[in-house]
Amino acid sequence: MTTEEKRSLTAREAAVKMLLAVCKDKQFSHVVKGKYLDKIEEKRERALATRLFEGSLERMIELDYIIDRFSKTPVRKMKPAIAAILRMTVYQLRFMDKIPAGAACNEAVKLAKKYGFSGLSGFVNGVARSVARAEEIPYPDAEKDRVAYLSVKYSVTSTIVEQMLAQYGAEISERIFASFLQQEESISIRCMTHVIPTNEVKKRLSEADVTIESGYYSADALRLTRIDSPERLPGFSEGAFYIQDESSMQAVLAAGLTGDERVLDLCAAPGGKSLMAADILTVSGNGTVEARDLTDAKVALLNENKARCHINNVTVRRADATVFRKEDEEAYDVVLADVPCSGLGIIGKKPDIKMFMTTDQEAELCVLQKKILGNAVRYVKPGGVLVFSTCTLNKDENMGGYEFLKKECGLQPESLEQFLSKELWTDSTKDGYLQLIPGVHKTDGFFVARFRKGKR
């Protein structure tokens, strides 16, 4: 280990390293945070590094727009380290009132020199101080170019803006984009009722001064406000609850489990739906779950979560969902198929998605999804249930999968209304599908559909 790796990083150093890892090396933001935040000793510095990194990522298009107004060299042509330093600095100047402008600019200069760009330190200083002095920055005119306006205002690529406008219209699209930038004040957890009853979990957390409210759409869900480290909460290590957005819970509720089903979770990691299904089956009967995913790392994560939550009726298997397993044909009462998707519904939690997802990738995912769904159908017993879900907003993926299962696979959609909260009923729930929309619903973006396989 080098001297650089041994010493504790400052918040700004860590933020620049994390931005470079995402923007230059194309690493996932959640992986990057796990790698670098542990190298910061002080809690306040870790919190600042997190804010700088996450804020710079989610506002990157807007930050680049601002920087380009004051720099002769556009961001796309800058050295990656210089671009990262300026993005982080401009984020402080425009969105963090408690940090003095002079301090932010001085730290930017120090970082430029630290990265070996002493010759560019004057450039960094000039751009940063010009931004700091600017009272107003002209943004694109919403009337003349609505796409450019929305792209800059909400830091969403023009491709995604155009797609959402075409699929959801202007009003809903803007609510979606605005929700991506809202600071998440609460997290959702699902209580493992076979370990501790939900009321007892709520009582223990309340005694630990955690602000709690019941879930909006799910009976055994709780919402916890302003939580720094959920893993340190009472009951976590005992497996009393699992961190899971309420949107994801709807896929399991849609299955309508009664207690004795044999369930297959086809793309299971990190395991929230498998654990929830297993918990329901444990409390209500003797059903079992098989949780599968593609890689050793995902299988290890599934096993880790299974062990923490004391789940004994889940079998974890490494398997490629695109490869059909003849021995499992028509072997399951319920198949949960939460297929790989573009992830546009969780941009608020993973802002790097909006930076890298392309329409070509979305098209490739549609092909992959249908391959997995085609296998999933064959695993369902005659008379059994298939639940198809994604965490995207893209209708090509969601309704494309729905129509594929209905028309090409011959499955019968079934109403969701006996399984889901009345607050989620829409014109589509009777037809067997629901699109959850951030900014409209108090959840991530998520799609869920229920189908019945015909009996012979």
C-alpha positions in Angstrom: 0.0 0.0 0.0 1.4 3.4 -1.0 1.7 6.4 1.3 -1.1 8.0 -0.6 -3.4 5.0 0.1 -2.5 4.9 3.7 -3.2 8.4 4.7 -6.8 9.6 5.2 -8.2 11.5 2.2 -9.8 14.9 2.5 -13.4 15.3 1.4 -12.5 17.2 -1.8 -9.7 14.7 -2.7 -12.1 11.8 -2.3 -14.8 13.6 -4.3 -12.4 14.2 -7.2 -11.2 10.6 -7.2 -14.8 9.3 -7.2 -15.8 11.6 -10.0 -12.8 10.4 -12.1 -13.7 6.8 -11.4 -17.2 7.3 -12.7 -16.7 9.8 -15.5 -13.3 8.5 -16.8 -13.2 4.9 -15.8 -17.0 4.2 -16.1 -17.3 2.6 -12.7 -20.6 2.5 -10.9 -21.2 5.2 -8.3 -22.2 2.8 -5.5 -19.1 0.8 -6.0 -16.9 3.9 -6.1 -18.4 5.2 -2.8 -17.7 1.9 -1.1 -14.1 2.1 -2.2 -13.2 5.7 -1.3 -15.4 6.8 1.6 -13.8 4.2 3.9 -10.5 6.0 3.4 -11.9 9.2 5.1 -11.4 9.0 8.9 -13.6 11.9 10.1 -17.4 11.5 9.9 -17.9 15.2 8.8 -15.4 14.8 6.0 -17.1 11.6 4.8 -20.5 13.4 4.8 -19.0 16.3 2.8 -17.3 14.0 0.3 -20.6 12.2 -0.2 -22.5 15.5 -0.8 -19.8 16.8 -3.2 -19.7 13.5 -5.2 -23.4 12.8 -5.3 -24.3 16.4 -5.9 -21.7 16.8 -8.7 -23.0 13.7 -10.4 -26.6 14.5 -10.3 -26.1 18.1 -11.4 -23.3 17.4 -13.9 -25.1 18.6 -17.1 -26.0 21.8 -15.4 -22.5 22.2 -14.0 -20.9 21.7 -17.4 -23.3 24.2 -18.9 -22.2 26.8 -16.3 -18.5 26.0 -16.7 -18.7 26.3 -20.5 -20.2 29.9 -20.1 -16.9 31.0 -18.4 -14.3 28.8 -19.9 -12.7 29.1 -23.4 -12.0 25.4 -23.2 -15.3 23.4 -23.1 -15.5 20.7 -20.4 -15.5 17.9 -22.9 -12.0 18.9 -24.0 -10.5 19.4 -20.5 -8.2 17.0 -18.7 -10.4 14.6 -16.8 -8.9 15.7 -13.4 -9.4 19.4 -14.2 -13.0 18.8 -15.3 -13.7 16.9 -12.1 -12.1 19.7 -9.9 -14.1 22.4 -11.6 -17.4 20.4 -11.5 -17.0 19.8 -7.7 -16.0 23.5 -7.2 -18.9 24.9 -9.2 -21.2 22.6 -7.3 -20.0 24.2 -4.0 -20.3 27.7 -5.4 -23.9 27.3 -6.8 -25.5 24.8 -4.4 -23.7 24.9 -1.0 -24.2 28.3 0.6 -22.3 27.4 3.8 -19.0 27.0 2.0 -17.2 30.4 1.4 -16.5 31.0 -2.2 -12.9 31.9 -1.5 -12.3 28.7 0.3 -13.8 26.6 -2.6 -11.7 28.4 -5.2 -8.5 28.1 -3.1 -9.0 24.4 -2.6 -9.6 23.9 -6.4 -6.2 25.5 -7.1 -4.5 23.3 -4.5 -6.1 20.2 -6.1 -5.0 21.2 -9.6 -1.4 21.5 -8.4 -1.7 18.2 -6.4 -2.7 16.4 -9.6 0.3 17.8 -11.4 -1.3 20.6 -13.3 0.4 23.6 -11.8 0.4 25.2 -15.2 -3.4 25.0 -15.2 -4.0 26.3 -11.7 -4.5 29.8 -12.9 -7.0 28.6 -15.4 -8.9 26.7 -12.7 -8.8 29.8 -10.4 -10.0 32.1 -13.1 -13.0 30.0 -14.1 -14.0 29.3 -10.5 -13.8 32.9 -9.5 -15.7 34.0 -12.6 -18.5 31.7 -11.6 -18.4 32.9 -8.0 -18.8 36.5 -9.1 -21.7 35.8 -11.5 -25.0 37.0 -10.1 -27.1 35.3 -12.7 -26.4 32.6 -15.3 -28.6 32.7 -18.5 -30.2 29.3 -19.0 -31.8 28.0 -22.3 -35.1 29.6 -23.1 -37.9 27.1 -22.3 -40.1 28.5 -25.1 -37.5 28.4 -27.8 -35.9 25.0 -26.9 -37.8 23.1 -24.3 -35.5 20.0 -24.5 -32.4 22.1 -23.9 -34.1 23.9 -21.0 -35.2 20.7 -19.3 -31.9 19.1 -19.9 -29.9 21.8 -18.2 -32.4 22.7 -15.5 -32.7 19.0 -14.3 -29.3 17.7 -15.5 -30.8 15.0 -17.7 -29.5 14.1 -21.1 -31.4 15.5 -24.1 -32.0 11.9 -25.2 -33.8 11.0 -22.0 -35.7 14.3 -22.0 -37.0 13.6 -25.6 -37.9 10.1 -24.6 -39.8 11.1 -21.5 -41.6 13.9 -23.3 -42.8 11.6 -26.0 -43.9 8.9 -23.6 -45.3 10.9 -20.6 -45.9 14.5 -21.8 -44.5 17.7 -20.5 -46.2 17.9 -17.1 -45.4 14.4 -15.9 -41.9 14.5 -17.3 -41.0 17.6 -15.4 -42.3 16.1 -12.2 -40.1 13.0 -12.9 -37.0 15.1 -13.5 -37.6 17.3 -10.5 -38.0 14.2 -8.3 -34.6 12.9 -9.4 -33.0 16.0 -7.8 -34.9 16.0 -4.6 -32.8 15.0 -1.6 -34.1 11.7 -0.3 -35.3 12.3 3.3 -36.5 8.8 4.1 -35.7 5.2 3.3 -38.1 2.3 3.1 -37.7 -0.9 4.9 -39.6 -4.2 4.8 -39.9 -5.9 8.2 -39.1 -9.7 8.3 -42.2 -10.7 10.2 -41.0 -14.2 10.8 -38.2 -12.7 13.0 -40.0 -9.9 14.8 -43.5 -8.5 14.2 -43.7 -5.2 12.4 -45.1 -3.4 15.5 -42.1 -4.6 17.6 -39.7 -3.3 15.0 -41.4 0.0 15.0 -41.3 0.2 18.8 -37.6 -0.6 18.9 -36.7 2.0 16.3 -38.9 4.6 18.0 -37.1 3.9 21.3 -33.8 4.6 19.5 -35.2 8.1 18.5 -35.7 7.1 14.8 -38.5 9.0 13.1 -40.9 6.5 11.7 -44.1 6.3 9.7 -45.9 3.4 8.2 -45.3 2.5 4.6 -47.6 4.2 2.1 -48.5 1.2 0.0 -47.4 -2.0 1.9 -48.6 -3.3 5.3 -45.2 -4.4 6.6 -43.2 -1.5 5.2 -41.9 1.4 7.3 -40.4 4.8 6.3 -37.4 6.0 8.3 -36.4 9.6 8.1 -32.9 11.1 7.9 -31.0 7.9 8.5 -27.2 8.0 8.1 -26.3 4.4 8.6 -29.3 2.0 8.4 -26.9 -0.9 9.1 -26.4 0.5 12.7 -30.1 0.6 13.5 -31.5 -1.7 16.2 -32.6 -5.0 14.6 -30.6 -4.8 11.4 -27.9 -7.3 12.4 -30.7 -9.6 13.8 -32.4 -9.6 10.4 -35.5 -7.8 11.6 -35.8 -5.8 8.4 -34.4 -5.4 4.9 -33.8 -2.1 3.1 -36.1 -2.1 0.1 -38.1 0.5 -1.7 -41.8 0.1 -1.6 -41.9 0.0 -5.4 -40.0 -3.3 -5.4 -42.4 -4.7 -2.7 -45.3 -4.4 -5.1 -43.8 -7.2 -7.4 -44.1 -9.7 -4.5 -47.5 -8.5 -3.4 -48.7 -8.9 -7.0 -47.8 -12.6 -6.8 -50.6 -13.0 -4.3 -48.7 -15.6 -2.2 -50.8 -17.7 0.1 -48.1 -19.8 1.9 -47.4 -23.1 0.1 -46.1 -22.0 -3.3 -42.9 -23.0 -4.9 -41.4 -19.7 -6.1 -38.6 -18.9 -8.5 -36.9 -15.5 -8.4 -35.1 -15.5 -11.7 -32.9 -12.4 -11.4 -32.8 -12.1 -7.7 -29.8 -10.0 -6.4 -29.5 -8.3 -4.0 -32.5 -10.3 -2.8 -35.2 -8.1 -1.5 -38.0 -9.8 -3.4 -36.7 -13.3 -2.5 -36.5 -12.4 1.2 -40.0 -10.8 1.2 -41.5 -13.8 -0.6 -39.7 -16.2 1.8 -41.0 -14.3 4.8 -44.6 -14.4 3.6 -44.3 -18.1 2.9 -42.7 -18.8 6.3 -45.4 -17.0 8.2 -48.3 -18.4 6.1 -47.2 -22.0 5.2 -44.4 -24.2 4.0 -43.5 -22.6 0.6 -40.0 -22.3 -0.8 -38.0 -19.8 -2.9 -35.2 -20.4 -5.3 -33.2 -17.3 -5.9 -30.9 -17.1 -8.9 -28.5 -14.7 -10.4 -25.6 -14.6 -12.9 -22.3 -14.0 -11.0 -20.5 -15.3 -8.0 -20.6 -11.8 -6.4 -24.4 -11.6 -6.7 -24.8 -15.1 -5.3 -22.6 -14.2 -2.4 -24.7 -11.1 -1.8 -27.9 -13.2 -1.8 -26.4 -15.7 0.6 -25.2 -12.9 2.9 -28.7 -11.3 3.0 -30.4 -14.7 3.4 -28.1 -15.5 6.4 -28.7 -12.1 8.1 -32.4 -12.4 7.8 -32.5 -16.0 9.1 -34.3 -17.3 6.0 -34.3 -21.1 5.8 -36.7 -21.6 2.9 -34.5 -20.0 0.2 -32.1 -21.9 -2.0 -29.5 -19.7 -3.8 -28.2 -20.8 -7.2 -25.8 -19.3 -9.7 -27.5 -19.4 -13.1 -27.8 -17.5 -16.4 -31.4 -16.5 -16.9 -31.0 -16.5 -20.7 -30.1 -20.2 -20.7 -33.2 -22.5 -20.4 -33.0 -25.3 -17.8 -35.0 -28.2 -19.0 -35.1 -29.8 -15.6 -37.1 -26.8 -14.3 -39.8 -26.8 -16.9 -43.2 -26.1 -15.5 -41.8 -26.7 -12.0 -42.9 -23.4 -10.2 -46.2 -22.1 -9.0 -44.9 -18.5 -9.2 -42.0 -17.0 -11.2 -40.7 -13.5 -10.3 -39.0 -12.0 -13.4 -37.5 -8.7 -12.4 -35.4 -8.5 -15.6 -32.4 -6.3 -16.4 -33.4 -2.9 -17.6 -32.3 0.7 -18.3 -32.9 1.7 -14.7 -34.5 5.1 -15.5 -36.8 4.8 -12.5 -33.9 4.9 -10.0 -31.9 7.8 -11.4 -32.6 9.7 -8.2 -30.5 7.0 -6.4 -28.0 6.2 -9.1 -27.5 9.4 -11.1 -24.7 7.8 -13.2 -27.4 5.9 -15.1 -28.5 9.1 -16.9 -24.9 9.7 -18.0 -24.3 6.4 -19.7 -27.6 4.9 -20.8 -28.3 5.2 -24.5 -31.2 4.3 -26.8 -29.0 1.6 -28.4 -28.5 0.0 -25.0 -32.2 0.2 -24.3 -33.0 -1.6 -27.5 -30.5 -4.3 -26.6 -32.1 -4.7 -23.2 -35.5 -5.2 -24.8 -34.1 -8.1 -26.7 -32.4 -9.5 -23.6 -35.6 -9.1 -21.6 -37.7 -11.1 -24.0 -35.1 -13.9 -24.0 -35.3 -14.1 -20.2 -39.1 -13.8 -20.2 -39.5 -16.5 -22.8 -37.6 -18.9 -20.4 -39.6 -17.6 -17.4 -42.9 -18.6 -19.0 -41.6 -22.1 -19.5 -40.8 -22.5 -15.8 -44.4 -21.6 -14.7 -46.7 -24.6 -14.0 -50.0 -24.7 -15.9 -52.3 -22.5 -14.0 -49.4 -20.7 -12.3 -48.4 -17.0 -12.1 -45.7 -15.0 -13.6 -44.8 -11.5 -12.3 -42.8 -9.3 -14.7 -41.2 -6.2 -13.3 -38.5 -3.6 -14.0 -37.2 -0.4 -12.4 -37.4 1.6 -15.5 -39.8 4.2 -16.9 -39.2 3.4 -20.5 -42.4 2.1 -22.1 -40.6 0.3 -24.9 -39.1 -2.0 -22.3 -42.2 -2.2 -20.0 -45.1 -2.4 -22.4 -42.9 -4.2 -24.8 -42.5 -7.0 -22.3 -46.2 -6.9 -21.3 -47.3 -7.3 -24.9 -44.7 -10.0 -25.6 -46.0 -12.1 -22.7 -49.6 -11.5 -23.6 -49.5 -11.9 -27.4 -46.5 -14.1 -28.2 -46.4 -16.2 -25.0 -50.1 -16.6 -24.6 -50.3 -15.6 -20.9 -53.4 -14.0 -19.5 -53.0 -10.7 -17.7 -54.8 -10.6 -14.3 -56.0 -7.6 -12.4 -53.7 -6.3 -9.7 -56.4 -4.7 -7.6 -57.0 -7.5 -5.1 -53.3 -7.5 -4.3 -52.2 -3.8 -4.2 -53.2 -0.8 -2.1 -56.2 1.1 -3.5 -54.0 4.1 -3.6 -52.1 2.5 -6.5 -55.2 1.5 -8.5 -55.1 3.1 -12.0 -56.8 2.6 -15.3 -54.2 -0.1 -16.0 -54.3 -2.1 -12.8 -57.4 -4.0 -13.9 -55.5 -4.9 -17.1 -52.8 -6.4 -14.9 -50.0 -3.8 -14.9 -48.9 -0.7 -13.0 -46.3 2.0 -13.7 -45.0 3.7 -10.6 -43.7 7.2 -11.4 -41.4 9.2 -9.2 -42.8 12.6 -8.6 -46.3 11.1 -8.9 -46.0 8.2 -6.5 -43.9 8.2 -3.3 -41.6 5.5 -4.7 -38.9 4.9 -7.3 -40.0 4.4 -10.8 -41.1 0.8 -11.2 -43.2 -1.4 -13.5 -45.1 -4.6 -12.4 -47.4 -6.9 -14.3 -49.2 -10.1 -13.3 -50.0 -13.0 -15.7 -51.6 -16.4 -15.4 -50.5 -19.4 -17.4 -53.4 -21.4 -18.9 -54.1 -24.9 -17.8 -53.9 -27.7 -20.2 
